[in-house]
């Protein structure tokens, strides 16, 4: 079960009064509040799922050879950083001007 399911189910139900874009922003932000309750654990789950679906992705990380990846302090640190950055982006959905610097910083970290 995905933490996004409540938002996806609500998104399919239209009350007709709310702007669809505003509704989606609200639902994403509401869903994100669930993730924030245990952001580090959710971050590790996210990366483990990525590595399960795309095993080659693990090879670009410094912790690629760690045996118990789900217990890795390096993965925990990276996952926490990523999830907090995503949290800033989610918070910025209501104000694009605050979102742009977050995305520029993220892009800069991954360039080259």
URWOBEL-V179088 format. One record per residue. N is the residue number from 0. OMEGA is omega in whole degrees, -180 to 180 (none if undefined). Layout:
n & omega
N & OMEGA
N & OMEGA
This chain:
n & omega
0 & -180
1 & 176
2 & 180
3 & -177
4 & 179
5 & 180
6 & -180
7 & 178
8 & 179
9 & -179
10 & -180
11 & -180
12 & -178
13 & 176
14 & 175
15 & -176
16 & -176
17 & 176
18 & -176
19 & 180
20 & 178
21 & 180
22 & -180
23 & 177
24 & -179
25 & -179
26 & 177
27 & -180
28 & 176
29 & 179
30 & -179
31 & 178
32 & 176
33 & 180
34 & -178
35 & -180
36 & 177
37 & -169
38 & -179
39 & 178
40 & 179
41 & 178
42 & 177
43 & 178
44 & -180
45 & -178
46 & 178
47 & 178
48 & 176
49 & -178
50 & 176
51 & -178
52 & -178
53 & -175
54 & -180
55 & -179
56 & -179
57 & -174
58 & 180
59 & -177
60 & -180
61 & -179
62 & -175
63 & -177
64 & -180
65 & -176
66 & -179
67 & -173
68 & -179
69 & 178
70 & -174
71 & 175
72 & 179
73 & 177
74 & 179
75 & 180
76 & -179
77 & -179
78 & 178
79 & 179
80 & -180
81 & -177
82 & 178
83 & 176
84 & 176
85 & 177
86 & 176
87 & 179
88 & 179
89 & 178
90 & -179
91 & 180
92 & -179
93 & -178
94 & -176
95 & -180
96 & 176
97 & -179
98 & -176
99 & 179
100 & 178
101 & -179
102 & 178
103 & 178
104 & 179
105 & 179
106 & 179
107 & 179
108 & -176
109 & 180
110 & 174
111 & none
